[in-house]
Amino acid sequence: MDTDPYRQGGELRTIRVMIVDDHPVVRYGYRFLLEDTGSIQVVAEAETGEEGYEAYKQHLPDVVIMDLILPGAGGLTAIRRIRQRNPGARVLALSRQENPLYVRKSREAGAIGFISKSASAGDLIEAVRRASLGQGSFTLSQDSTLPYLSDEQEKIQQLTSREFEVFQLLAQGLPVFDIAQAL
């Protein structure tokens, strides 16, 4: 009996992945890195949360790697929509923001894990493999509690996921009219 969870019938099982990131070079790099393992196949890519949701419905990947800061409806909205459509969907949140608040908001939206864009290649591959098995992997927070938060962080933590997305867009310097159009 084979006890290796990454193998199926003695063979390395293929994990089907979708990458959602607004930067083509990032998607290309992740595709190259993941497919180089020989056991991970990128079946779809998308630039926005809306495109990611539509691609998810079409391809039904085993794991979605979802950037949180995207044009239009952000990654948190896309995660919620995917999880509403399929509660068993396995979505890894991805962000360059190394802040425990992003980890918490990702969890609240339904992500199975969170990985920083500054993580090693090995960490990303392992997070995808763990997610494919239904195992969470939150790299910035090993437990469900956050470290001490400043008054500002406490206020931000109390924002709903939608309010947090608006906050992210404002922090990027987008005008209110553009945020309204995007959302």
N, CA, C and O of each residue as an XYZ file, in Angstrom:
732
protein
N       0.840     -1.184      0.000
C       0.000      0.000      0.000
C       0.885      1.247      0.000
O       1.827      1.353      0.785
N       0.569      2.181     -0.886
C       1.353      3.408     -1.038
C       0.883      4.440     -0.015
O      -0.293      4.803      0.005
N       1.797      4.913      0.834
C       1.417      5.873      1.865
C       1.857      7.298      1.536
O       1.595      8.215      2.314
N       2.512      7.496      0.408
C       2.949      8.833     -0.004
C       1.740      9.595     -0.546
O       1.176      9.197     -1.565
N       1.326     10.690      0.118
C       0.128     11.403     -0.329
C       0.294     12.076     -1.693
O      -0.702     12.454     -2.311
N       1.520     12.231     -2.171
C       1.756     12.855     -3.472
C       1.744     11.840     -4.605
O       1.881     12.197     -5.775
N       1.581     10.585     -4.248
C       1.572      9.533     -5.268
C       0.202      8.886     -5.330
O      -0.520      8.799     -4.337
N      -0.128      8.438     -6.519
C      -1.394      7.751     -6.734
C      -1.070      6.482     -7.513
O      -0.630      6.556     -8.661
N      -1.281      5.332     -6.910
C      -0.945      4.076     -7.566
C       0.533      3.956     -7.884
O       0.895      3.376     -8.908
N       1.400      4.495     -7.025
C       2.834      4.419     -7.227
C       3.392      5.521     -8.108
O       4.602      5.751     -8.117
N       2.534      6.206     -8.849
C       2.970      7.286     -9.746
C       2.749      8.640     -9.074
O       1.807      8.825     -8.303
N       3.636      9.573     -9.383
C       3.481     10.933     -8.883
C       2.232     11.525     -9.518
O       2.130     11.581    -10.743
N       1.282     11.968     -8.702
C       0.049     12.497     -9.275
C       0.255     13.928     -9.737
O       1.037     14.676     -9.149
N      -0.448     14.301    -10.786
C      -0.333     15.645    -11.345
C      -1.328     16.561    -10.651
O      -2.510     16.237    -10.534
N      -0.848     17.692    -10.197
C      -1.685     18.709     -9.545
C      -1.975     19.782    -10.583
O      -1.058     20.366    -11.160
N      -3.249     20.032    -10.814
C      -3.681     21.027    -11.798
C      -3.847     22.378    -11.096
O      -4.604     22.498    -10.132
N      -3.128     23.391    -11.591
C      -3.065     24.696    -10.925
C      -3.503     25.811    -11.864
O      -3.268     25.757    -13.071
N      -4.142     26.816    -11.288
C      -4.443     28.055    -12.001
C      -3.740     29.191    -11.264
O      -3.756     29.242    -10.034
N      -3.120     30.106    -12.022
C      -2.405     31.251    -11.448
C      -3.163     32.523    -11.809
O      -3.447     32.776    -12.980
N      -3.490     33.325    -10.789
C      -4.145     34.615    -11.015
C      -3.234     35.705    -10.470
O      -3.071     35.848     -9.259
N      -2.642     36.472    -11.385
C      -1.743     37.578    -11.030
C      -1.751     38.553    -12.185
O      -1.784     38.136    -13.343
N      -1.723     39.834    -11.896
C      -1.811     40.828    -12.965
C      -0.488     41.097    -13.662
O      -0.450     41.903    -14.591
N       0.580     40.464    -13.256
C       1.878     40.667    -13.882
C       2.253     39.442    -14.719
O       2.466     38.363    -14.166
N       2.336     39.593    -16.046
C       2.645     38.450    -16.915
C       3.971     37.763    -16.567
O       4.063     36.537    -16.632
N       4.979     38.527    -16.206
C       6.274     37.918    -15.898
C       6.200     37.074    -14.618
O       6.894     36.064    -14.501
N       5.371     37.481    -13.673
C       5.185     36.692    -12.446
C       4.492     35.378    -12.793
O       4.908     34.309    -12.345
N       3.430     35.467    -13.596
C       2.735     34.242    -14.002
C       3.684     33.298    -14.744
O       3.695     32.093    -14.491
N       4.472     33.851    -15.653
C       5.425     33.043    -16.414
C       6.417     32.364    -15.471
O       6.684     31.169    -15.602
N       6.955     33.119    -14.532
C       7.921     32.561    -13.592
C       7.327     31.453    -12.739
O       7.952     30.412    -12.539
N       6.117     31.678    -12.235
C       5.470     30.640    -11.427
C       5.162     29.409    -12.265
O       5.351     28.279    -11.814
N       4.683     29.633    -13.501
C       4.390     28.498    -14.391
C       5.666     27.669    -14.593
O       5.649     26.447    -14.440
N       6.762     28.338    -14.934
C       8.029     27.648    -15.181
C       8.463     26.867    -13.938
O       8.829     25.696    -14.028
N       8.419     27.521    -12.796
C       8.841     26.911    -11.538
C       7.986     25.690    -11.193
O       8.515     24.631    -10.855
N       6.670     25.844    -11.281
C       5.770     24.761    -10.896
C       5.842     23.590    -11.867
O       5.901     22.435    -11.446
N       5.837     23.883    -13.165
C       5.850     22.800    -14.148
C       7.197     22.081    -14.198
O       7.279     20.937    -14.646
N       8.242     22.747    -13.740
C       9.561     22.119    -13.693
C       9.602     20.952    -12.707
O      10.501     20.115    -12.781
N       8.638     20.890    -11.786
C       8.596     19.787    -10.828
C       8.220     18.467    -11.494
O       8.539     17.392    -10.987
N       7.539     18.559    -12.634
C       7.071     17.351    -13.306
C       5.773     16.804    -12.745
O       5.197     15.875    -13.311
N       5.305     17.368    -11.637
C       4.071     16.866    -11.018
C       2.998     17.951    -10.890
O       1.921     17.702    -10.349
N       3.294     19.144    -11.383
C       2.335     20.243    -11.317
C       2.151     20.780    -12.732
O       3.120     21.076    -13.431
N       0.893     20.900    -13.139
C       0.556     21.415    -14.465
C      -0.280     22.680    -14.303
O      -1.305     22.658    -13.621
N       0.140     23.771    -14.914
C      -0.645     25.009    -14.899
C      -1.657     24.897    -16.028
O      -1.288     24.854    -17.202
N      -2.934     24.851    -15.667
C      -3.998     24.650    -16.649
C      -4.663     25.951    -17.073
O      -5.371     25.986    -18.079
N      -4.438     27.032    -16.307
C      -5.053     28.311    -16.661
C      -4.317     29.443    -15.965
O      -3.691     29.260    -14.921
N      -4.412     30.629    -16.578
C      -3.868     31.855    -16.000
C      -4.905     32.948    -16.179
O      -5.722     32.899    -17.098
N      -4.866     33.930    -15.296
C      -5.769     35.074    -15.406
C      -5.074     36.305    -14.821
O      -4.185     36.197    -13.977
N      -5.508     37.490    -15.300
C      -4.924     38.758    -14.846
C      -5.743     39.466    -13.785
O      -5.205     40.266    -13.020
N      -7.037     39.185    -13.726
C      -7.919     39.882    -12.787
C      -8.726     38.866    -11.989
O      -8.779     37.684    -12.329
N      -9.350     39.349    -10.925
C     -10.208     38.475    -10.134
C     -11.390     37.958    -10.940
O     -11.776     36.796    -10.815
N     -11.967     38.831    -11.772
C     -13.098     38.418    -12.597
C     -12.690     37.317    -13.578
O     -13.384     36.311    -13.724
N     -11.542     37.525    -14.254
C     -11.046     36.508    -15.185
C     -10.721     35.216    -14.439
O     -10.957     34.119    -14.946
N     -10.183     35.356    -13.243
C      -9.860     34.178    -12.440
C     -11.090     33.365    -12.090
O     -11.068     32.136    -12.148
N     -12.158     34.049    -11.726
C     -13.407     33.356    -11.386
C     -13.948     32.614    -12.601
O     -14.352     31.456    -12.491
N     -13.961     33.269    -13.759
C     -14.454     32.630    -14.987
C     -13.566     31.452    -15.379
O     -14.071     30.398    -15.766
N     -12.255     31.622    -15.282
C     -11.330     30.537    -15.626
C     -11.485     29.371    -14.659
O     -11.356     28.212    -15.055
N     -11.760     29.672    -13.394
C     -11.978     28.602    -12.418
C     -13.168     27.745    -12.844
O     -13.088     26.517    -12.839
N     -14.261     28.390    -13.208
C     -15.465     27.657    -13.618
C     -15.181     26.766    -14.828
O     -15.709     25.658    -14.928
N     -14.354     27.252    -15.738
C     -14.067     26.515    -16.958
C     -13.089     25.358    -16.732
O     -13.283     24.274    -17.284
N     -12.039     25.574    -15.927
C     -10.959     24.593    -15.805
C     -11.008     23.726    -14.551
O     -10.430     22.640    -14.531
N     -11.693     24.194    -13.501
C     -11.780     23.462    -12.230
C     -10.425     22.903    -11.776
O     -10.269     21.691    -11.628
N      -9.453     23.788    -11.557
C      -8.126     23.327    -11.123
C      -8.167     22.751     -9.707
O      -9.097     23.008     -8.942
N      -7.147     21.974     -9.381
C      -7.027     21.432     -8.021
C      -6.675     22.537     -7.040
O      -7.147     22.537     -5.903
N      -5.836     23.492     -7.483
C      -5.362     24.578     -6.626
C      -5.353     25.869     -7.439
O      -4.956     25.887     -8.604
N      -5.799     26.946     -6.800
C      -5.719     28.281     -7.390
C      -4.704     29.077     -6.586
O      -4.764     29.100     -5.357
N      -3.775     29.727     -7.269
C      -2.849     30.659     -6.624
C      -3.370     32.046     -6.973
O      -3.334     32.448     -8.136
N      -3.854     32.781     -5.971
C      -4.556     34.039     -6.186
C      -3.821     35.212     -5.539
O      -3.711     35.295     -4.316
N      -3.318     36.122     -6.387
C      -2.744     37.364     -5.868
C      -3.884     38.142     -5.210
O      -5.016     38.103     -5.692
N      -3.601     38.832     -4.139
C      -4.650     39.574     -3.444
C      -4.890     40.958     -4.042
O      -6.013     41.461     -4.015
N      -3.856     41.562     -4.573
C      -3.999     42.920     -5.108
C      -4.040     42.826     -6.630
O      -3.019     42.648     -7.294
N      -5.253     42.950     -7.156
C      -5.512     42.820     -8.582
C      -6.340     44.009     -9.057
O      -7.035     44.635     -8.257
N      -6.274     44.329    -10.349
C      -7.157     45.374    -10.858
C      -8.617     44.905    -10.792
O      -8.899     43.710    -10.877
N      -9.530     45.854    -10.641
C     -10.942     45.498    -10.540
C     -11.222     44.876     -9.191
O     -10.625     45.246     -8.180
N     -12.144     43.920     -9.190
C     -12.439     43.192     -7.951
C     -11.164     42.465     -7.544
O     -10.581     41.736     -8.347
N     -10.740     42.652     -6.337
C      -9.471     42.093     -5.883
C      -9.519     40.608     -5.616
O     -10.542     39.949     -5.804
N      -8.390     40.102     -5.175
C      -8.258     38.684     -4.903
C      -9.176     38.171     -3.815
O      -9.655     37.040     -3.900
N      -9.434     38.978     -2.789
C     -10.317     38.525     -1.719
C     -11.729     38.279     -2.245
O     -12.370     37.295     -1.876
N     -12.206     39.163     -3.096
C     -13.534     38.980     -3.695
C     -13.546     37.727     -4.559
O     -14.493     36.942     -4.505
N     -12.508     37.538     -5.348
C     -12.436     36.354     -6.210
C     -12.395     35.068     -5.378
O     -13.035     34.078     -5.732
N     -11.651     35.084     -4.285
C     -11.600     33.907     -3.409
C     -12.995     33.600     -2.879
O     -13.438     32.453     -2.918
N     -13.689     34.625     -2.383
C     -15.046     34.416     -1.854
C     -15.981     33.852     -2.924
O     -16.753     32.932     -2.654
N     -15.911     34.401     -4.128
C     -16.795     33.933     -5.205
C     -16.490     32.480     -5.569
O     -17.405     31.676     -5.745
N     -15.222     32.151     -5.678
C     -14.852     30.766     -6.005
C     -15.338     29.831     -4.908
O     -15.896     28.774     -5.202
N     -15.135     30.202     -3.657
C     -15.542     29.346     -2.533
C     -17.069     29.257     -2.408
O     -17.592     28.238     -1.956
N     -17.782     30.309     -2.802
C     -19.249     30.223     -2.808
C     -19.710     29.237     -3.872
O     -20.653     28.475     -3.659
N     -19.047     29.259     -5.001
C     -19.392     28.336     -6.092
C     -19.024     26.899     -5.717
O     -19.781     25.964     -5.977
N     -17.850     26.739     -5.104
C     -17.358     25.419     -4.731
C     -16.708     25.504     -3.354
O     -15.538     25.870     -3.253
N     -17.443     25.173     -2.292
C     -16.891     25.266     -0.938
C     -15.621     24.438     -0.723
O     -14.866     24.699      0.214
N     -15.384     23.452     -1.573
C     -14.185     22.633     -1.446
C     -12.998     23.153     -2.239
O     -11.935     22.531     -2.248
N     -13.171     24.294     -2.909
C     -12.080     24.855     -3.713
C     -10.879     25.150     -2.818
O     -11.024     25.571     -1.670
N      -9.709     24.920     -3.367
C      -8.468     25.132     -2.621
C      -7.728     26.310     -3.241
O      -7.132     26.208     -4.313
N      -7.787     27.430     -2.529
C      -7.194     28.670     -3.030
C      -6.074     29.101     -2.097
O      -6.267     29.237     -0.889
N      -4.897     29.313     -2.681
C      -3.753     29.853     -1.954
C      -3.694     31.350     -2.225
O      -3.572     31.760     -3.379
N      -3.777     32.161     -1.197
C      -3.631     33.605     -1.351
C      -2.148     33.924     -1.481
O      -1.298     33.313     -0.833
N      -1.866     34.894     -2.335
C      -0.487     35.276     -2.625
C      -0.386     36.790     -2.534
O      -1.229     37.502     -3.079
N       0.629     37.284     -1.855
C       0.783     38.734     -1.757
C       2.226     39.104     -1.473
O       2.978     38.341     -0.866
N       2.593     40.289     -1.925
C       3.901     40.830     -1.570
C       3.815     41.545     -0.229
O       4.840     41.897      0.356
N       2.602     41.760      0.257
C       2.382     42.413      1.550
C       2.626     41.407      2.670
O       1.848     40.470      2.849
N       3.688     41.597      3.412
C       4.009     40.681      4.507
C       3.438     41.227      5.806
O       4.161     41.682      6.692
N       2.129     41.166      5.885
C       1.411     41.717      7.019
C       0.408     40.683      7.507
O      -0.352     40.143      6.704
N       0.387     40.394      8.802
C      -0.558     39.401      9.327
C      -2.015     39.727      9.025
O      -2.849     38.821      9.006
N      -2.342     40.987      8.791
C      -3.724     41.331      8.455
C      -4.133     40.707      7.125
O      -5.281     40.295      6.959
N      -3.197     40.636      6.176
C      -3.499     40.011      4.898
C      -3.745     38.510      5.075
O      -4.594     37.929      4.398
N      -3.005     37.899      5.976
C      -3.207     36.486      6.271
C      -4.613     36.284      6.827
O      -5.343     35.399      6.382
N      -4.976     37.090      7.778
C      -6.297     36.949      8.410
C      -7.413     37.196      7.409
O      -8.382     36.437      7.367
N      -7.294     38.244      6.604
C      -8.332     38.539      5.607
C      -8.432     37.417      4.579
O      -9.523     37.105      4.102
N      -7.307     36.816      4.240
C      -7.315     35.681      3.306
C      -8.078     34.500      3.894
O      -8.899     33.878      3.221
N      -7.797     34.205      5.145
C      -8.510     33.117      5.834
C     -10.003     33.392      5.862
O     -10.815     32.519      5.558
N     -10.356     34.624      6.232
C     -11.769     34.988      6.318
C     -12.470     34.847      4.966
O     -13.648     34.493      4.915
N     -11.760     35.118      3.882
C     -12.346     35.002      2.544
C     -12.484     33.540      2.118
O     -13.247     33.233      1.202
N     -11.753     32.638      2.773
C     -11.868     31.215      2.470
C     -10.626     30.574      1.883
O     -10.677     29.432      1.425
N      -9.505     31.293      1.891
C      -8.265     30.706      1.377
C      -7.819     29.561      2.269
O      -8.013     29.592      3.485
N      -7.220     28.549      1.652
C      -6.690     27.412      2.408
C      -5.284     27.719      2.910
O      -4.775     27.056      3.814
N      -4.666     28.733      2.312
C      -3.316     29.086      2.715
C      -2.928     30.458      2.205
O      -3.637     31.072      1.408
N      -1.802     30.916      2.678
C      -1.258     32.224      2.293
C       0.229     32.052      2.103
O       0.902     31.416      2.913
N       0.741     32.627      1.022
C       2.179     32.586      0.808
C       2.646     33.947      0.313
O       2.001     34.570     -0.530
N       3.749     34.386      0.836
C       4.327     35.667      0.452
C       5.069     35.520     -0.864
O       5.648     34.470     -1.142
N       5.054     36.570     -1.675
C       5.801     36.556     -2.930
C       7.304     36.486     -2.682
O       8.070     36.198     -3.602
N       7.726     36.744     -1.469
C       9.155     36.644     -1.167
C       9.537     35.249     -0.666
O      10.692     35.023     -0.305
N       8.583     34.308     -0.640
C       8.871     32.940     -0.197
C       9.798     32.257     -1.198
O       9.885     32.659     -2.358
N      10.475     31.236     -0.738
C      11.373     30.483     -1.620
C      10.564     29.640     -2.601
O       9.379     29.379     -2.391
N      11.224     29.226     -3.665
C      10.587     28.361     -4.662
C      10.095     27.073     -4.008
O       8.995     26.600     -4.295
N      10.907     26.521     -3.140
C      10.521     25.294     -2.438
C       9.285     25.481     -1.577
O       8.430     24.599     -1.501
N       9.195     26.648     -0.920
C       8.021     26.926     -0.089
C       6.751     27.022     -0.938
O       5.694     26.531     -0.541
N       6.861     27.657     -2.108
C       5.698     27.764     -2.993
C       5.265     26.383     -3.469
O       4.075     26.069     -3.437
N       6.184     25.576     -3.899
C       5.862     24.226     -4.376
C       5.224     23.408     -3.258
O       4.221     22.728     -3.473
N       5.800     23.477     -2.082
C       5.250     22.733     -0.944
C       3.862     23.244     -0.578
O       2.986     22.446     -0.243
N       3.641     24.557     -0.634
C       2.318     25.114     -0.332
C       1.282     24.613     -1.337
O       0.158     24.288     -0.954
N       1.648     24.549     -2.614
C       0.733     24.025     -3.638
C       0.436     22.555     -3.369
O      -0.719     22.136     -3.442
N       1.448     21.777     -3.064
C       1.235     20.350     -2.791
C       0.346     20.152     -1.567
O      -0.570     19.330     -1.582
N       0.620     20.905     -0.517
C      -0.208     20.794      0.694
C      -1.647     21.215      0.417
O      -2.587     20.561      0.869
N      -1.817     22.300     -0.321
C      -3.167     22.769     -0.651
C      -3.917     21.706     -1.450
O      -5.115     21.508     -1.243
N      -3.228     21.023     -2.357
C      -3.885     19.988     -3.163
C      -4.405     18.843     -2.303
O      -5.336     18.136     -2.689
N      -3.796     18.670     -1.140
C      -4.222     17.630     -0.199
C      -5.226     18.154      0.827
O      -5.663     17.418      1.712
N      -5.587     19.440      0.697
C      -6.538     20.033      1.633
C      -5.910     20.495      2.933
O      -6.609     20.693      3.926
N      -4.599     20.668      2.934
C      -3.890     21.087      4.144
C      -3.520     22.562      4.036
O      -2.915     22.985      3.052
N      -3.879     23.329      5.034
C      -3.572     24.750      5.042
C      -2.099     25.023      5.225
O      -1.366     24.220      5.803
N      -1.677     26.172      4.723
C      -0.283     26.573      4.838
C      -0.234     28.095      4.873
O      -0.210     28.742      3.826
N      -0.220     28.662      6.064
C      -0.179     30.109      6.230
C       1.218     30.484      6.695
O       1.557     30.285      7.861
N       2.039     31.027      5.787
C       3.456     31.195      6.069
C       3.793     32.326      7.026
O       4.860     32.293      7.640
N       2.937     33.320      7.180
C       3.277     34.428      8.073
C       2.773     34.222      9.493
O       3.257     34.863     10.426
N       1.805     33.333      9.658
C       1.210     33.145     10.964
C       1.060     31.661     11.238
O       0.259     30.989     10.590
N       1.808     31.154     12.174
C       1.760     29.730     12.470
C       0.563     29.351     13.332
O       0.245     28.170     13.467
N      -0.102     30.344     13.916
C      -1.314     30.043     14.664
C      -2.375     31.065     14.299
O      -2.134     31.935     13.462
N      -3.510     30.974     14.897
C      -4.633     31.818     14.500
C      -4.629     33.188     15.175
O      -5.529     33.993     14.936
N      -3.647     33.457     15.999
C      -3.607     34.749     16.668
C      -2.591     35.657     15.999
O      -1.571     35.206     15.478
N      -2.892     36.927     16.025
C      -1.965     37.910     15.473
C      -1.110     38.484     16.589
O      -1.544     38.544     17.740
N       0.102     38.905     16.255
C       0.902     39.580     17.257
C       0.254     40.911     17.621
O      -0.765     41.299     17.049
N       0.854     41.592     18.569
C       0.340     42.882     18.999
C       0.083     43.776     17.787
O       0.924     43.886     16.895
N      -1.081     44.407     17.767
C      -1.440     45.290     16.664
C      -1.484     46.733     17.152
O      -1.939     47.005     18.263
N      -1.016     47.643     16.331
C      -1.117     49.064     16.659
C      -2.587     49.480     16.567
O      -3.420     48.725     16.067
N      -2.898     50.677     17.049
C      -4.274     51.182     16.977
C      -4.767     51.206     15.527
O      -5.915     50.861     15.249
N      -3.886     51.617     14.606
C      -4.280     51.667     13.196
C      -4.573     50.268     12.666
O      -5.551     50.066     11.945
N      -3.726     49.299     13.022
C      -3.942     47.935     12.556
C      -5.215     47.344     13.153
O      -5.926     46.595     12.483
N      -5.502     47.678     14.409
C      -6.747     47.216     15.034
C      -7.954     47.727     14.255
O      -8.911     46.988     14.023
N      -7.901     48.993     13.853
C      -9.012     49.561     13.078
C      -9.122     48.887     11.720
O     -10.227     48.582     11.272
N      -8.008     48.653     11.066
C      -8.016     47.996      9.760
C      -8.545     46.571      9.893
O      -9.288     46.100      9.032
N      -8.167     45.893     10.957
C      -8.607     44.517     11.169
C     -10.129     44.436     11.251
O     -10.706     43.413     10.881
N     -10.783     45.476     11.719
C     -12.225     45.459     11.883
C     -12.980     45.718     10.579
O     -14.206     45.606     10.547
N     -12.270     46.060      9.511
C     -12.924     46.282      8.228
C     -13.466     44.966      7.678
O     -12.876     43.905      7.883
N     -14.594     45.049      6.978
C     -15.076     43.869      6.270
C     -14.111     43.590      5.116
O     -13.259     44.421      4.803
N     -14.241     42.438      4.495
C     -13.359     42.105      3.371
C     -13.509     43.116      2.250
O     -12.514     43.503      1.636
N     -14.730     43.553      1.967
C     -14.960     44.527      0.896
C     -14.337     45.877      1.268
O     -13.687     46.510      0.436
N     -14.534     46.316      2.508
C     -13.935     47.569      2.958
C     -12.402     47.485      2.891
O     -11.734     48.463      2.557
N     -11.864     46.321      3.207
C     -10.424     46.129      3.157
C      -9.920     46.239      1.721
O      -8.848     46.797      1.486
N     -10.680     45.714      0.757
C     -10.300     45.844     -0.655
C     -10.286     47.303     -1.084
O      -9.371     47.735     -1.785
N     -11.300     48.071     -0.667
C     -11.340     49.501     -0.987
C     -10.131     50.189     -0.360
O      -9.492     51.032     -0.991
N      -9.825     49.829      0.874
C      -8.664     50.380      1.566
C      -7.380     50.101      0.790
O      -6.538     50.987      0.644
N      -7.226     48.862      0.288
C      -6.035     48.504     -0.484
C      -5.914     49.380     -1.727
O      -4.830     49.869     -2.045
N      -7.022     49.577     -2.425
C      -7.005     50.372     -3.653
C      -6.691     51.837     -3.349
O      -5.961     52.489     -4.094
N      -7.243     52.343     -2.260
C      -6.920     53.716     -1.846
C      -5.430     53.835     -1.508
O      -4.784     54.825     -1.850
N      -4.903     52.825     -0.841
C      -3.486     52.841     -0.465
C      -2.579     52.798     -1.691
O      -1.431     53.240     -1.631
N      -3.087     52.269     -2.796
C      -2.317     52.250     -4.046
C      -2.372     53.595     -4.760
O      -1.689     53.802     -5.763
N      -3.197     54.515     -4.234
C      -3.282     55.847     -4.814
C      -4.319     55.998     -5.906
O      -4.302     56.984     -6.641
N      -5.228     55.031     -6.026
C      -6.256     55.136     -7.056
C      -7.311     56.165     -6.650
O      -7.691     56.233     -5.481
N      -7.785     56.963     -7.608
C      -8.862     57.914     -7.304
C     -10.163     57.177     -6.989
O     -10.378     56.057     -7.454
N     -11.012     57.798     -6.210
C     -12.269     57.186     -5.782
C     -13.117     56.769     -6.981
O     -13.727     55.701     -6.961
N     -13.162     57.603     -8.028
C     -13.948     57.271     -9.211
C     -13.448     55.958     -9.840
O     -14.252     55.105    -10.217
N     -12.143     55.803     -9.950
C     -11.583     54.569    -10.536
C     -11.876     53.354     -9.669
O     -12.137     52.269    -10.189
N     -11.835     53.526     -8.356
C     -12.154     52.426     -7.437
C     -13.612     52.021     -7.620
O     -13.930     50.833     -7.680
N     -14.492     53.009     -7.709
C     -15.916     52.719     -7.900
C     -16.140     51.975     -9.206
O     -16.932     51.034     -9.255
N     -15.455     52.383    -10.260
C     -15.592     51.711    -11.561
C     -15.084     50.270    -11.475
O     -15.697     49.348    -12.012
N     -13.962     50.099    -10.795
C     -13.358     48.767    -10.691
C     -14.221     47.806     -9.892
O     -14.307     46.622    -10.218
N     -14.857     48.313     -8.849
C     -15.636     47.457     -7.975
C     -17.083     47.377     -8.390
O     -17.874     46.687     -7.745
